[in-house]
Amino acid sequence: MMRFLFAPLALCAGLVLSGHGLAAELPQRWVSAGGALSEWISALGGEAHLVGVDTTSQHPPSLKALPSVGYQRQLSAEGILSLRPDVLVGTEEMGPPPVLTQIRKAGVQVELFSSKAEVQAVDQNLARLGQLLGAQAQAQALAANYRQQLDALHAQVRDAQAERPAPGVLLLVGHAGAKPLVAGQGTAGDWVLTQAGGRNLAEHQGYKNFSNETLAALDPDVIVFSDRALADEQALQALLKENPALAASRAVREKRLVSLDPTLLVGGLGPRLPSTLQALATSFYPATPTPSNP
């Protein structure tokens, strides 16, 4: 009889010990090479595990105090390994590949996530991060909330577009105002514009340089500008100084110019995007329609 009592007790004890073993196996020292991933890690309560981040990991601001491992596409194995990480996380943009191979050979777990501008990618990334952090329930809740915010935004955009046409928009990514890259189809920038209810006037694929004249000829209703060196008014003034032909565009004449944080456009979709999209949608569809110049 006692033998039968001991059997289930031993099984329960084994499961408990096994559970502790699984928890102990979770990576404790993390390096993140991707701004959006670093933000999600923080949102999941894992910021204390981060021992290093890349230069695109600017949010929350507390991440700036961590050692930098460089830009996500130009990582150094020596710099990362000096931090003794258990895991390196990044998107498929992370590299170069020989560095990742060297890091794997050193015994560091390398986890690649999707940088696609798709909500499904957010679900998948959060699910895997939740597993690695032991925060699956929190990851599911964040994913559900993300979808709810986007659904509410889409409803707002549909209502606005029932009353007026979608504005023609360009998203310009520059560096201290130099000739900007224009966000075309298939980019994170294009996803941002369309989700917020804009009509991207750039029909090419990827990011591409346009001449001043070409930019002006497109005559956007709204210009969204994102500068990797300057912010807000400084970035705008530098853009207009270096690209004077833009002054003739409808967006400049009507002062429909919107600044966008460039870190939102790298490393996949992050947790700040829904609120950013809400702000963009408000600027695309102001409460009082902006009159057009004849």
Buried (B, 14 or more C-beta within 10 A) or exposed (E): EEEEEEEEEEEEEEEEEEEEEEEEEBBEBBBBBBBBBBBBBBBBEBBEBBBBBBBBBBBEEEBEEBEEBBBBBBBBBEBBBEBEBBBBBBBEBBBEEEBBEBBEEEEBBBBBBBBBBEBEBBBBBBEBBBEBBBBBEBBBBBBEEBBEBBEEBBEBBEEBBEEEEBBBBBBBBBBEBBBBBBBBBBBBBBBBBBBBBBBBBBEEEBBEEBEBEEBBEBBBBBBBBBBBEBEEEBBBEBBBEBBEBBEBBBBBEBEBBBBBBBBBBBBBBBBBBBEBBBEBBBBBBEEEEBEEEE
